[in-house]
Amino acid sequence: TKTSGTGLGLAYSKKVVEGMGGTITLFNRPDEKGACLTIKLPRAKGD
């Protein structure tokens, strides 16, 4: 586990994902240790 950092990772990721038209969701998992991160991106349009 990292003990230090800038704390910008999730904020930066959110901007990138939303810039591509997607969503990012983070939630706790009370039955297990840690958290769950879901990233959803739209499919690319075919030519």
HTML snippet that shows the backbone in 3Dmol.js (N, CA, C, O; Angstrom):
<script src="https://3Dmol.org/build/3Dmol-min.js"></script>
<div id="view" style="width:600px;height:400px;position:relative"></div>
<script>
const pdb = `
ATOM      1  N   THR A   1       0.837  -1.179   0.000  1.00  0.00           N
ATOM      2  CA  THR A   1       0.000   0.000   0.000  1.00  0.00           C
ATOM      3  C   THR A   1       0.881   1.241   0.000  1.00  0.00           C
ATOM      4  O   THR A   1       1.892   1.307   0.699  1.00  0.00           O
ATOM      5  N   LYS A   2       0.479   2.211  -0.792  1.00  0.00           N
ATOM      6  CA  LYS A   2       1.208   3.474  -0.842  1.00  0.00           C
ATOM      7  C   LYS A   2       0.858   4.327   0.367  1.00  0.00           C
ATOM      8  O   LYS A   2      -0.297   4.384   0.789  1.00  0.00           O
ATOM      9  N   THR A   3       1.868   4.987   0.917  1.00  0.00           N
ATOM     10  CA  THR A   3       1.611   5.857   2.063  1.00  0.00           C
ATOM     11  C   THR A   3       1.567   7.329   1.681  1.00  0.00           C
ATOM     12  O   THR A   3       1.159   8.165   2.488  1.00  0.00           O
ATOM     13  N   SER A   4       1.982   7.657   0.456  1.00  0.00           N
ATOM     14  CA  SER A   4       1.936   9.055   0.042  1.00  0.00           C
ATOM     15  C   SER A   4       1.572   9.153  -1.430  1.00  0.00           C
ATOM     16  O   SER A   4       1.661   8.175  -2.172  1.00  0.00           O
ATOM     17  N   GLY A   5       1.171  10.320  -1.832  1.00  0.00           N
ATOM     18  CA  GLY A   5       0.805  10.561  -3.225  1.00  0.00           C
ATOM     19  C   GLY A   5       0.172  11.929  -3.352  1.00  0.00           C
ATOM     20  O   GLY A   5       0.003  12.644  -2.365  1.00  0.00           O
ATOM     21  N   THR A   6      -0.174  12.284  -4.568  1.00  0.00           N
ATOM     22  CA  THR A   6      -0.770  13.596  -4.793  1.00  0.00           C
ATOM     23  C   THR A   6      -2.265  13.601  -4.530  1.00  0.00           C
ATOM     24  O   THR A   6      -2.846  14.660  -4.295  1.00  0.00           O
ATOM     25  N   GLY A   7      -2.900  12.430  -4.565  1.00  0.00           N
ATOM     26  CA  GLY A   7      -4.338  12.361  -4.356  1.00  0.00           C
ATOM     27  C   GLY A   7      -5.145  12.779  -5.569  1.00  0.00           C
ATOM     28  O   GLY A   7      -6.348  13.013  -5.455  1.00  0.00           O
ATOM     29  N   LEU A   8      -4.508  12.878  -6.734  1.00  0.00           N
ATOM     30  CA  LEU A   8      -5.192  13.343  -7.940  1.00  0.00           C
ATOM     31  C   LEU A   8      -5.622  12.209  -8.866  1.00  0.00           C
ATOM     32  O   LEU A   8      -6.284  12.464  -9.872  1.00  0.00           O
ATOM     33  N   GLY A   9      -5.273  10.990  -8.560  1.00  0.00           N
ATOM     34  CA  GLY A   9      -5.538   9.872  -9.457  1.00  0.00           C
ATOM     35  C   GLY A   9      -6.989   9.698  -9.853  1.00  0.00           C
ATOM     36  O   GLY A   9      -7.295   9.621 -11.043  1.00  0.00           O
ATOM     37  N   LEU A  10      -7.889   9.635  -8.888  1.00  0.00           N
ATOM     38  CA  LEU A  10      -9.304   9.431  -9.210  1.00  0.00           C
ATOM     39  C   LEU A  10      -9.919  10.660  -9.855  1.00  0.00           C
ATOM     40  O   LEU A  10     -10.766  10.530 -10.740  1.00  0.00           O
ATOM     41  N   ALA A  11      -9.515  11.843  -9.436  1.00  0.00           N
ATOM     42  CA  ALA A  11     -10.042  13.069 -10.045  1.00  0.00           C
ATOM     43  C   ALA A  11      -9.622  13.150 -11.511  1.00  0.00           C
ATOM     44  O   ALA A  11     -10.426  13.502 -12.373  1.00  0.00           O
ATOM     45  N   TYR A  12      -8.371  12.824 -11.785  1.00  0.00           N
ATOM     46  CA  TYR A  12      -7.876  12.833 -13.168  1.00  0.00           C
ATOM     47  C   TYR A  12      -8.597  11.768 -13.993  1.00  0.00           C
ATOM     48  O   TYR A  12      -9.018  12.027 -15.120  1.00  0.00           O
ATOM     49  N   SER A  13      -8.736  10.577 -13.427  1.00  0.00           N
ATOM     50  CA  SER A  13      -9.427   9.490 -14.127  1.00  0.00           C
ATOM     51  C   SER A  13     -10.861   9.873 -14.457  1.00  0.00           C
ATOM     52  O   SER A  13     -11.346   9.586 -15.551  1.00  0.00           O
ATOM     53  N   LYS A  14     -11.541  10.522 -13.515  1.00  0.00           N
ATOM     54  CA  LYS A  14     -12.932  10.942 -13.736  1.00  0.00           C
ATOM     55  C   LYS A  14     -13.020  11.915 -14.904  1.00  0.00           C
ATOM     56  O   LYS A  14     -13.917  11.797 -15.738  1.00  0.00           O
ATOM     57  N   LYS A  15     -12.104  12.871 -14.974  1.00  0.00           N
ATOM     58  CA  LYS A  15     -12.114  13.839 -16.082  1.00  0.00           C
ATOM     59  C   LYS A  15     -11.894  13.142 -17.419  1.00  0.00           C
ATOM     60  O   LYS A  15     -12.566  13.459 -18.401  1.00  0.00           O
ATOM     61  N   VAL A  16     -10.964  12.202 -17.466  1.00  0.00           N
ATOM     62  CA  VAL A  16     -10.670  11.488 -18.710  1.00  0.00           C
ATOM     63  C   VAL A  16     -11.876  10.669 -19.151  1.00  0.00           C
ATOM     64  O   VAL A  16     -12.290  10.739 -20.308  1.00  0.00           O
ATOM     65  N   VAL A  17     -12.443   9.887 -18.225  1.00  0.00           N
ATOM     66  CA  VAL A  17     -13.585   9.027 -18.545  1.00  0.00           C
ATOM     67  C   VAL A  17     -14.792   9.862 -18.982  1.00  0.00           C
ATOM     68  O   VAL A  17     -15.439   9.535 -19.977  1.00  0.00           O
ATOM     69  N   GLU A  18     -15.096  10.926 -18.255  1.00  0.00           N
ATOM     70  CA  GLU A  18     -16.238  11.770 -18.620  1.00  0.00           C
ATOM     71  C   GLU A  18     -15.983  12.494 -19.938  1.00  0.00           C
ATOM     72  O   GLU A  18     -16.922  12.745 -20.693  1.00  0.00           O
ATOM     73  N   GLY A  19     -14.733  12.832 -20.223  1.00  0.00           N
ATOM     74  CA  GLY A  19     -14.382  13.459 -21.490  1.00  0.00           C
ATOM     75  C   GLY A  19     -14.625  12.544 -22.678  1.00  0.00           C
ATOM     76  O   GLY A  19     -14.826  13.009 -23.800  1.00  0.00           O
ATOM     77  N   MET A  20     -14.606  11.241 -22.426  1.00  0.00           N
ATOM     78  CA  MET A  20     -14.876  10.260 -23.478  1.00  0.00           C
ATOM     79  C   MET A  20     -16.340   9.835 -23.483  1.00  0.00           C
ATOM     80  O   MET A  20     -16.712   8.895 -24.185  1.00  0.00           O
ATOM     81  N   GLY A  21     -17.177  10.532 -22.697  1.00  0.00           N
ATOM     82  CA  GLY A  21     -18.607  10.237 -22.674  1.00  0.00           C
ATOM     83  C   GLY A  21     -18.994   9.105 -21.750  1.00  0.00           C
ATOM     84  O   GLY A  21     -20.094   8.565 -21.867  1.00  0.00           O
ATOM     85  N   GLY A  22     -18.116   8.733 -20.834  1.00  0.00           N
ATOM     86  CA  GLY A  22     -18.388   7.620 -19.938  1.00  0.00           C
ATOM     87  C   GLY A  22     -18.676   8.065 -18.518  1.00  0.00           C
ATOM     88  O   GLY A  22     -18.796   9.255 -18.226  1.00  0.00           O
ATOM     89  N   THR A  23     -18.783   7.069 -17.637  1.00  0.00           N
ATOM     90  CA  THR A  23     -19.009   7.327 -16.220  1.00  0.00           C
ATOM     91  C   THR A  23     -18.036   6.497 -15.401  1.00  0.00           C
ATOM     92  O   THR A  23     -17.574   5.442 -15.835  1.00  0.00           O
ATOM     93  N   ILE A  24     -17.737   6.990 -14.215  1.00  0.00           N
ATOM     94  CA  ILE A  24     -16.882   6.263 -13.285  1.00  0.00           C
ATOM     95  C   ILE A  24     -17.588   6.270 -11.934  1.00  0.00           C
ATOM     96  O   ILE A  24     -18.045   7.317 -11.475  1.00  0.00           O
ATOM     97  N   THR A  25     -17.677   5.107 -11.297  1.00  0.00           N
ATOM     98  CA  THR A  25     -18.378   4.966 -10.027  1.00  0.00           C
ATOM     99  C   THR A  25     -17.485   4.214  -9.054  1.00  0.00           C
ATOM    100  O   THR A  25     -16.852   3.223  -9.421  1.00  0.00           O
ATOM    101  N   LEU A  26     -17.435   4.679  -7.832  1.00  0.00           N
ATOM    102  CA  LEU A  26     -16.635   4.044  -6.791  1.00  0.00           C
ATOM    103  C   LEU A  26     -17.522   3.833  -5.578  1.00  0.00           C
ATOM    104  O   LEU A  26     -18.209   4.756  -5.140  1.00  0.00           O
ATOM    105  N   PHE A  27     -17.514   2.615  -5.029  1.00  0.00           N
ATOM    106  CA  PHE A  27     -18.310   2.375  -3.835  1.00  0.00           C
ATOM    107  C   PHE A  27     -17.632   1.353  -2.946  1.00  0.00           C
ATOM    108  O   PHE A  27     -16.855   0.519  -3.410  1.00  0.00           O
ATOM    109  N   ASN A  28     -17.942   1.432  -1.645  1.00  0.00           N
ATOM    110  CA  ASN A  28     -17.395   0.498  -0.665  1.00  0.00           C
ATOM    111  C   ASN A  28     -18.085  -0.846  -0.771  1.00  0.00           C
ATOM    112  O   ASN A  28     -19.246  -0.943  -1.170  1.00  0.00           O
ATOM    113  N   ARG A  29     -17.350  -1.873  -0.407  1.00  0.00           N
ATOM    114  CA  ARG A  29     -17.911  -3.219  -0.347  1.00  0.00           C
ATOM    115  C   ARG A  29     -17.890  -3.646   1.115  1.00  0.00           C
ATOM    116  O   ARG A  29     -16.878  -4.161   1.589  1.00  0.00           O
ATOM    117  N   PRO A  30     -18.988  -3.441   1.838  1.00  0.00           N
ATOM    118  CA  PRO A  30     -18.997  -3.703   3.279  1.00  0.00           C
ATOM    119  C   PRO A  30     -18.715  -5.158   3.645  1.00  0.00           C
ATOM    120  O   PRO A  30     -18.243  -5.435   4.748  1.00  0.00           O
ATOM    121  N   ASP A  31     -18.997  -6.084   2.742  1.00  0.00           N
ATOM    122  CA  ASP A  31     -18.780  -7.499   3.031  1.00  0.00           C
ATOM    123  C   ASP A  31     -17.332  -7.926   2.797  1.00  0.00           C
ATOM    124  O   ASP A  31     -16.943  -9.025   3.192  1.00  0.00           O
ATOM    125  N   GLU A  32     -16.533  -7.076   2.163  1.00  0.00           N
ATOM    126  CA  GLU A  32     -15.138  -7.402   1.864  1.00  0.00           C
ATOM    127  C   GLU A  32     -14.266  -6.181   2.100  1.00  0.00           C
ATOM    128  O   GLU A  32     -14.770  -5.071   2.270  1.00  0.00           O
ATOM    129  N   LYS A  33     -12.959  -6.388   2.109  1.00  0.00           N
ATOM    130  CA  LYS A  33     -12.036  -5.261   2.231  1.00  0.00           C
ATOM    131  C   LYS A  33     -11.928  -4.553   0.896  1.00  0.00           C
ATOM    132  O   LYS A  33     -12.047  -5.173  -0.161  1.00  0.00           O
ATOM    133  N   GLY A  34     -11.703  -3.250   0.951  1.00  0.00           N
ATOM    134  CA  GLY A  34     -11.481  -2.498  -0.276  1.00  0.00           C
ATOM    135  C   GLY A  34     -12.745  -1.877  -0.833  1.00  0.00           C
ATOM    136  O   GLY A  34     -13.774  -1.782  -0.163  1.00  0.00           O
ATOM    137  N   ALA A  35     -12.632  -1.460  -2.079  1.00  0.00           N
ATOM    138  CA  ALA A  35     -13.724  -0.776  -2.762  1.00  0.00           C
ATOM    139  C   ALA A  35     -13.858  -1.341  -4.169  1.00  0.00           C
ATOM    140  O   ALA A  35     -13.010  -2.106  -4.627  1.00  0.00           O
ATOM    141  N   CYS A  36     -14.923  -0.958  -4.842  1.00  0.00           N
ATOM    142  CA  CYS A  36     -15.173  -1.406  -6.209  1.00  0.00           C
ATOM    143  C   CYS A  36     -15.229  -0.174  -7.110  1.00  0.00           C
ATOM    144  O   CYS A  36     -15.894   0.811  -6.791  1.00  0.00           O
ATOM    145  N   LEU A  37     -14.536  -0.241  -8.220  1.00  0.00           N
ATOM    146  CA  LEU A  37     -14.488   0.852  -9.183  1.00  0.00           C
ATOM    147  C   LEU A  37     -15.067   0.340 -10.493  1.00  0.00           C
ATOM    148  O   LEU A  37     -14.631  -0.685 -11.017  1.00  0.00           O
ATOM    149  N   THR A  38     -16.056   1.064 -11.020  1.00  0.00           N
ATOM    150  CA  THR A  38     -16.678   0.700 -12.287  1.00  0.00           C
ATOM    151  C   THR A  38     -16.488   1.836 -13.274  1.00  0.00           C
ATOM    152  O   THR A  38     -16.801   2.989 -12.978  1.00  0.00           O
ATOM    153  N   ILE A  39     -15.972   1.503 -14.451  1.00  0.00           N
ATOM    154  CA  ILE A  39     -15.813   2.476 -15.530  1.00  0.00           C
ATOM    155  C   ILE A  39     -16.656   1.997 -16.697  1.00  0.00           C
ATOM    156  O   ILE A  39     -16.505   0.864 -17.153  1.00  0.00           O
ATOM    157  N   LYS A  40     -17.548   2.861 -17.186  1.00  0.00           N
ATOM    158  CA  LYS A  40     -18.383   2.527 -18.341  1.00  0.00           C
ATOM    159  C   LYS A  40     -18.092   3.530 -19.446  1.00  0.00           C
ATOM    160  O   LYS A  40     -18.145   4.741 -19.229  1.00  0.00           O
ATOM    161  N   LEU A  41     -17.785   3.016 -20.633  1.00  0.00           N
ATOM    162  CA  LEU A  41     -17.500   3.852 -21.796  1.00  0.00           C
ATOM    163  C   LEU A  41     -18.446   3.480 -22.927  1.00  0.00           C
ATOM    164  O   LEU A  41     -18.802   2.311 -23.076  1.00  0.00           O
ATOM    165  N   PRO A  42     -18.861   4.468 -23.730  1.00  0.00           N
ATOM    166  CA  PRO A  42     -19.723   4.152 -24.867  1.00  0.00           C
ATOM    167  C   PRO A  42     -18.936   3.399 -25.932  1.00  0.00           C
ATOM    168  O   PRO A  42     -17.723   3.565 -26.058  1.00  0.00           O
ATOM    169  N   ARG A  43     -19.630   2.583 -26.686  1.00  0.00           N
ATOM    170  CA  ARG A  43     -18.993   1.870 -27.798  1.00  0.00           C
ATOM    171  C   ARG A  43     -18.632   2.844 -28.903  1.00  0.00           C
ATOM    172  O   ARG A  43     -19.311   3.848 -29.116  1.00  0.00           O
ATOM    173  N   ALA A  44     -17.564   2.532 -29.595  1.00  0.00           N
ATOM    174  CA  ALA A  44     -17.164   3.361 -30.735  1.00  0.00           C
ATOM    175  C   ALA A  44     -18.159   3.166 -31.870  1.00  0.00           C
ATOM    176  O   ALA A  44     -18.666   2.064 -32.078  1.00  0.00           O
ATOM    177  N   LYS A  45     -18.436   4.237 -32.600  1.00  0.00           N
ATOM    178  CA  LYS A  45     -19.343   4.146 -33.741  1.00  0.00           C
ATOM    179  C   LYS A  45     -18.601   3.529 -34.915  1.00  0.00           C
ATOM    180  O   LYS A  45     -17.441   3.857 -35.168  1.00  0.00           O
ATOM    181  N   GLY A  46     -19.271   2.636 -35.630  1.00  0.00           N
ATOM    182  CA  GLY A  46     -18.683   2.010 -36.813  1.00  0.00           C
ATOM    183  C   GLY A  46     -18.679   2.962 -37.992  1.00  0.00           C
ATOM    184  O   GLY A  46     -19.496   3.880 -38.066  1.00  0.00           O
ATOM    185  N   ASP A  47     -17.765   2.740 -38.901  1.00  0.00           N
ATOM    186  CA  ASP A  47     -17.701   3.573 -40.115  1.00  0.00           C
ATOM    187  C   ASP A  47     -18.649   3.079 -41.171  1.00  0.00           C
ATOM    188  O   ASP A  47     -18.725   3.661 -42.253  1.00  0.00           O
TER     189      ASP A  47
END
`;
const viewer = $3Dmol.createViewer("view");
viewer.addModel(pdb, "pdb");
viewer.setStyle({}, {cartoon: {color: "spectrum"}});
viewer.zoomTo();
viewer.render();
</script>
